[in-house]
Amino acid sequence: MPSRFTSKQGPSQRQLRAGELLRHAIVEILQREDLREPALRNLSITVSEVRASPDLKQASVYCAPLGGALTGNDGTDAIKALNRAAGEIRHQLGRRIDLKFTPALKFLSDTTFGEAKKIDDLLADPKVQRDLDQE
């Protein structure tokens, strides 16, 4: 699976600004709106990044359930629930943002938190600490 952080050219300033605008609005919707999807009730979601396409008609929303996964270790149930509610969230988003088009939303699991934990665990390993202390 390709990493979302590697690309030849990278996003434009317009895409970055739109992504941040969308991220703030989506966080507000998830905090304040009563969504019809029952799996999202009483669930806190961390939205770490929103990547907008060059034409701003599509957006990938990288998120994770706060404090770990809803069921399972990777949060796939929460992501599935968010994708089921994507139309409703998009509708609410259209009321909050000032863009020519309201982008179609695709929610994806953010794995960066898990990767950071793996690196922290490796660095905390006594064998690694011993090697670091020798330097």
C-alpha positions as CSV (number, residue, x, y, z in Angstrom):
1,M,0.0,0.0,0.0
2,P,1.5,3.4,-1.0
3,S,2.2,5.8,1.8
4,R,0.1,9.0,1.8
5,F,3.2,11.0,2.6
6,T,5.2,10.2,-0.5
7,S,4.5,11.8,-3.8
8,K,6.7,13.3,-6.5
9,Q,5.2,16.8,-6.5
10,G,3.2,17.0,-3.3
11,P,0.0,18.9,-2.6
12,S,-0.4,22.5,-3.7
13,Q,-1.0,25.3,-1.2
14,R,-4.6,25.4,-2.3
15,Q,-5.1,21.7,-1.5
16,L,-3.4,22.1,1.9
17,R,-5.6,25.1,2.8
18,A,-8.8,23.3,1.6
19,G,-7.7,20.1,3.5
20,E,-7.2,22.0,6.7
21,L,-10.6,23.9,6.3
22,L,-12.3,20.5,5.7
23,R,-10.5,18.9,8.7
24,H,-11.7,21.6,11.1
25,A,-15.3,21.5,9.8
26,I,-15.4,17.6,9.9
27,V,-14.1,17.6,13.5
28,E,-16.8,20.1,14.5
29,I,-19.5,18.0,12.8
30,L,-18.3,14.8,14.5
31,Q,-18.3,16.7,17.9
32,R,-21.6,18.6,17.7
33,E,-23.9,16.8,15.3
34,D,-26.1,13.9,16.1
35,L,-25.4,11.6,13.2
36,R,-28.0,9.0,12.2
37,E,-25.3,6.2,12.2
38,P,-25.8,4.4,15.5
39,A,-22.2,3.1,15.6
40,L,-20.9,6.7,15.8
41,R,-22.9,7.7,18.9
42,N,-20.7,8.1,22.0
43,L,-17.6,7.6,19.9
44,S,-14.8,10.1,19.8
45,I,-12.9,10.3,16.5
46,T,-9.5,11.8,15.9
47,V,-9.2,13.4,12.4
48,S,-5.5,13.8,11.8
49,E,-5.5,14.8,8.2
50,V,-7.7,15.6,5.2
51,R,-6.1,15.3,1.7
52,A,-8.1,17.1,-1.0
53,S,-7.7,16.1,-4.7
54,P,-6.3,18.7,-7.1
55,D,-9.8,19.7,-8.3
56,L,-11.1,19.7,-4.6
57,K,-14.0,17.4,-5.6
58,Q,-12.8,14.5,-3.5
59,A,-11.2,14.3,-0.1
60,S,-9.5,11.5,1.8
61,V,-10.1,11.8,5.6
62,Y,-7.5,10.0,7.7
63,C,-8.9,9.3,11.2
64,A,-8.9,6.9,14.1
65,P,-11.1,6.3,17.1
66,L,-9.8,8.2,20.1
67,G,-8.3,5.9,22.7
68,G,-8.0,2.9,20.4
69,A,-10.3,1.0,18.1
70,L,-14.0,0.5,18.6
71,T,-13.8,-3.3,18.0
72,G,-10.6,-4.9,16.8
73,N,-7.2,-3.3,17.0
74,D,-7.3,-1.3,13.8
75,G,-10.6,0.6,14.1
76,T,-12.1,-0.8,10.9
77,D,-15.6,-0.8,12.3
78,A,-15.4,2.9,13.1
79,I,-14.1,3.6,9.6
80,K,-16.9,1.6,8.0
81,A,-19.4,3.5,10.1
82,L,-17.9,6.8,9.0
83,N,-18.1,5.8,5.4
84,R,-21.7,4.8,5.8
85,A,-22.4,8.3,7.3
86,A,-20.2,10.1,4.6
87,G,-23.2,11.4,2.7
88,E,-24.8,12.9,5.9
89,I,-21.4,14.4,6.9
90,R,-20.9,15.8,3.4
91,H,-24.4,17.4,3.6
92,Q,-23.5,19.1,7.0
93,L,-20.1,20.0,5.5
94,G,-21.8,21.9,2.6
95,R,-23.5,24.2,5.2
96,R,-20.2,25.0,7.0
97,I,-17.6,25.6,4.3
98,D,-17.2,28.2,1.6
99,L,-16.0,26.1,-1.4
100,K,-17.4,25.9,-4.9
101,F,-17.9,22.2,-4.5
102,T,-18.5,20.1,-1.4
103,P,-16.1,17.2,-1.9
104,A,-17.0,13.6,-1.7
105,L,-15.6,12.1,1.5
106,K,-13.7,8.8,1.9
107,F,-12.7,7.9,5.4
108,L,-9.5,5.9,5.8
109,S,-7.8,4.5,8.9
110,D,-4.8,6.5,10.1
111,T,-2.0,4.1,10.8
112,T,0.6,6.7,11.9
113,F,-0.4,6.4,15.6
114,G,0.3,2.7,15.5
115,E,3.6,3.1,13.7
116,A,4.7,5.8,16.2
117,K,3.9,3.4,19.0
118,K,5.9,0.6,17.4
119,I,8.9,2.9,17.1
120,D,8.5,4.0,20.8
121,D,8.3,0.4,21.8
122,L,11.5,-0.4,19.9
123,L,13.4,2.5,21.4
124,A,12.2,1.5,24.9
125,D,13.5,-2.1,24.4
126,P,16.4,-2.7,27.0
127,K,18.6,-4.1,24.2
128,V,18.3,-0.9,22.2
129,Q,18.8,1.2,25.4
130,R,22.0,-0.7,26.1
131,D,23.3,0.1,22.7
132,L,22.3,3.7,23.0
133,D,24.0,4.0,26.4
134,Q,27.3,2.8,24.9
135,E,27.5,5.6,22.4
